[in-house]
């Protein structure tokens, strides 16, 4: 078991401090029960920290502040990893990150391809809400981010400036993909997506007609 323990410890130390992980991250090295025993021992030694059942971190430290709290984003990713789900920031966070909204969400919230759940880990109340768009294997993550951001903003609040920004965010390949998958989107969103994916020639032709 010593060699397995050393392999696990090398992997942990090979990551940057602040890494949040689960036993699943070592499943190629040993049986799940063996991994659990080794992680327990490393926790007892203070090398790693257990944040919740099956969730650990390699704590980041600060010369003045000491041991730092784990990142809620990394905790959320570890939760998703446990069940093999896809995860992204919430629609509100995506809208802010993509420059479509100036509001910064106060609480760590995420969307997931798995079941909706709420957990409190390391004093963070973490909310994961199911998103049907993340289940669409034909849509890549960048495309899904735009869709979820627009879904959060809602049809009555989407502006022409937001449409223009989305045109620059999505690559030509993303736009082709969206065009092929319009039937997967809510009816109210389709007119906005059509404006986003129109080519320059199509927009010029439309403006000349008007």
N, C-alpha and C positions, 0 to 999 in steps of 0.2 A: 504493500500500500504506500510505502514511502516514495517510490518512484512516481506513482500516480499523483500523490500529494504535491511532489515537486513540480510535476507537469502543470497541475492546476494553478499552483502558486506562480509559476513562470508566466502563464497566460494572463493572470490577474495583473502582475507587475508589468507585463508588456503593454497593458492598456494605460491610458492616461488616468490619473486620479480623478475621481468623480464618476467613473464608469459604474453604471447600475446594471446588474445582471441577474440571471436565474440559473438554477442547476442545468437547464437545457443548453447553456453555453459551453458545457463541458461533456456533453453526452457522447462525444466521439472518443473520450479518454477513459471512461469507466462506466460501470453500472450505476444507475440512478441512486441506489441506496449508498453505494460507496462515496459518490459525490456528496451526498447529504452529510455523511459522517465527517468528511474532510472539511466541508464548508463550516460545519458546526465547530470543529477544532480551530479553524482559522478565525472564526468569530470570537471564540473564547480567548484567543491570543491577542485580540484587538487589531489584527491585520485588516480584517474586513468588518462590515457592520450589517446586521440583519435589519432590514427596514419593515418587512412584513413577511408573512408566510411565503417562502419560496422566492423572496426578492432581497437582494443584497447590494451593497455598494463598496467600492474601494475608495474610502472617503478622501475628498480633497481637503487640503489643509492650508492655513494662512499663517504667516509668521507672527501676526499680532492677534488675529481672531481665533486661531486654533482650528479645530475640526469644523468644516463647513457643512451646511445642510445639503442634502442631495437635490439635484435638479428635478423639478416636477415633470419636465419634458422627458427626461431620461427614465423616470419612474413609470410614466405612462407607456413609453416604448417597451419597457420590461414587462408590464402587465399584458400588453398585446402579444409580446413574444411567447408568453406562457401558453397562450391558446392558439398561436399561429395566425393572429388577426393582423389586418393592415390598419394603420392608424395615421391620422393627420391632425393638425391643430383644428380647433373648432371653426365654424364658418365665420364667426366674429374675428378670430385671430387671423384667419386667411385673408379676410377683407382688409385688415390693417397691414399685413405683411405685403400684400400685392399692391398697396397704395390706393385702394378703392375706398377706404374709410380711415379717418384719423383716430377713432376711438381705440384705446388699448384695453382689452378685457382684464378685469380685476382678478378673476379666478382662473386657475388652470383647467380648461375644458377642451375636450378632444372629440373627434368623430372616429368611429371604428367600423370595420366590416363585421365585427362580432356583435354580441348582445350588449345592450345599454347596461351600464353599471356605475355605481358610485362607491368610491373607497376613500378612506382617510389613511394616508401613509406618510410617515415622517412629518406629521402635523399639517400636511396638505390635503384639503378635500378635493379629490380628483374625480371629475365626471367624464365618462365616456358615453357618447350618444351614437346609436347605430345610424349609419348612413347607407342608404340603398345604392348610392353611386359608387361606393368603394367596392361593391361586390361585382361590378361590371368589369370583367377581365379585359374587355376590348378597349377600355378607356385607361390611358396612362395616368400616372399620379399628377403630372402638371395640369392636364386637362381637368381632372377631378377637382383640383384645388380651385380653379376658376369657377367651375359649376357650383361647388359648395359655397364659395364666397358670394356668388350672385344669388344663390338660393337663400342665404342668410339676409342679404340686403333687401330682397323682395321686389316684386314687379312695380310697386308704386314709388320706389326710391332709386331705381337704377337710372343714371344720367348718361348723356351723350359722352361726357368725359370718361366715365367708367367704361363705356363701350370702346372708346379709343385706346384706353390703357390695356384692356383685355386683348385688343388686336396685336399690341406689341408684346404682350406676355406670351401669347400662344404662337408656336412655330407654324410654318405652312403645313407640316406633317400633322400637328395637333388639330389644325382646322379641318383638314381632310378627314381625320378620324371623327371629329365632331359631326361633320356633315353626314357621315355614314351611320351615326348613332343617334340621330335626332329623335327617333321613336322611343328612346330610353329616357327622355327628359320630360318634365311637366309641361303641359300645353302652354302655360303662360310664359315659360322661359324661351320657347322656340323662336319667337320673333326677335328677341334680343340676341340669341345665338346666331341667327341668320345675319344680323347686322355685323356681328363680330367676324364671321367667317367669309363675308363677301370679299372678293378680290378687288384690287384697285380699279380694274376695268369695269367690273360690275357696279361699283359705287359711282364711277364717272358717268356711266350710261344712265344710271338712275337719276343722278343730279341734272343731267341734260334734259331728260324727259319732264322733270318737274319744273 
